[in-house]
């Protein structure tokens, strides 16, 4: 079967950039993750099984360590501005905000944002998202890179920018203080159930 290359630029059902969060809500539910950075569309494919495993393991670790008034949630909507919208892989929020927030959290609700790197998102997670989350005032940002053993990169907010990250490799124990005291070996994040 032959395929035909498109004759012109790809047109989305709602026109061209810059997009707003209201535009994004009209996009089809097609299995992709649509995010906005300054009105530009970021599209990521559905999560791989390993990506889902790392999210689940990290959520379990956080759930066991967090005090009762904090809760870890996966893949929530984060509206920063009308033209900035993200879907972090994992966040930590105050438990009472879960009861009051509707469709979207705001940056002030988040104590921690976590992104799991993949071949299609690593550059965004390392550069764009660390910049965006810092400017939004999210106190802590963790980036987990499964392909590095895995490695955990921990960014802490200092005014409106993150300090250079502390890096924890598989086989070493990350001993962290925010959003609560927590210790774990990043290597456990990729292990199977056996």
N, C-alpha and C positions, 0 to 999 in steps of 0.2 A: 504494500500500500504506500503510495507516495504522499508526502506531506507538502504543504504549500506554505512558504514563508510569508509572513504578513507584509503587505505592500507599503505600509506606513507605520507611524508610531502607534504603540499600544494605547488604546483609549479606555479609561475606566468608566464605569457607568455614571459617575458623577463629575466627569470633566477632568481637568488637570489641576496640578498643585498651584498654590498652596491649599492644603486641605485643613478642615477643622474637625474637632471631635464630633460635632453634629453630622458632618459628612460621613465620617467613619462609621457611625452607627447605622448608616444606610447601606453599607457594603454587605455583600452576600456572606452568609455563614458557610464558607467553603472549605473549612479545615485549616486555613492559613491563619497566622497571627498578624494582625494589622496594627502597627503602632505609628505614631507621628513624632517627628523631631522638627520643630519650627515649621510645621506645615508640610514637610516632606514625608512621603509614605515609606515606611519600613515594613517589608513583608518577609515573614519567616515561615518555613514549612511546619507541618505538624511535628511534635516532639518525637525523637527516637526513643526506643525502649531504654537504652542506657541513660539518656537524659531524664526520663521519667523515674528511673531507679534512683538516680542521684537526688532528685527533688524529694522523693519519698523518704529516703534514708535521712537526708538533712532535716526534713520536717519532723521525723520521729525523734531525732537527737534534740532538736529545739523543744519539742513538746515535752520531753522528759525533764529538760533543764529549766524551762521558763517558770517563773512564779505564776500563780493562778490568775493574776490580772493581765497577763500577756498571752497572746495566741499566735501561732504560726499558721499562715494561710498560703495556699499555692495559687498561682496564675490569677491574681486579682487585677482589676482595672485601676489604673492610676492616672488621674487627670491632673496635670500640672498647670496647664493653661488651655485656652481654646485651641491652640495649635501644637500642644505637646501632650502626648498620651502614650503611656507605656503599660506593658503587661509583665511585671517582674515574675520570675519563676517562683519566688517564695518571698514572703514578707513577714515581719513581726509587727503586730499592732496591739493596742490596748484592747482587752476583751470587750469593754463596753462599746467601742466603736463598731464592732461587728454587728451589734444590735441596732445601731443608729444609722449606719452608712447604707445608702441604697445601692445603686449600680457601680459607683466609682468612689474610690478613696482619694483623699487629697494628700499631698506630701506631709502635711502636719500630723497625719494619722500614723505614719510609718516610723518605726524606730530602727528598722533594718530592712534593706532590700538585698535579695540574693539573685544572682544570675548564674546559670550553668552554661559554660561555653560549649559550642559545637562548631564544626567547620563553617557553618553559614552565619554564625553570630559572634564569634570570638572578637573580631575587630570592633564591632559595635559595643560589646560588653566591656572591653578593655578601655576604649577611648570615649565613644559617644555617651554611653550610659553612665560611666563614672563622672563625666563632666555634667551631664544633665541631672543626675541624682544629687550631686554636690550643690549645684546651683539651686535645686529645689529645697535644699536644707535637710535632706535625709541624713540623720546622724551617722549611720554605719552602712557600708556597702561591702558585701562579700561576693567575690567572683570565684567560681569553682571551675577548674579546667580538668575535665576527666582524662584528656589525652596526655596530661603531664604527670600521671601516676596515681591518683589525681593530685593537684595542688590547690590550696586555698589561699586566695589573696584577700587580705583584710584591709579595708580603707576606713579611716576615721576622719570625720569632718573637723576642719580647723578653719573657723570663720565660714567662707563660702567656697572652699576648695578642700579636697581630700589630701591628707598627707600621703607621701609615697606608701604603697602597701607593704604590710608585713606578709611574708610568704611562708606557708607551712606545707611541706611536702609529705607524701605518704610515708609512713614509718616514724614520723615525728608527731608529737602531741601539741595541738594548738590549744593554748590556755588563754582564753579570752575573757574580758570583763563586761563587754557590751554585746547585746542588750541586757545580759545578766552573766554571772560567772558560769562558764561552760568550758569543758575540756573534751577533746576528741581527736582521734587520728584521722586525717582526711582520707586515708586509705580505705576505711570502712564504707565510704560512700559508694564505691563501685562493686562491693562484694555481693555475690548472690546470697540466697537464703540458706545455703548449706553450711 
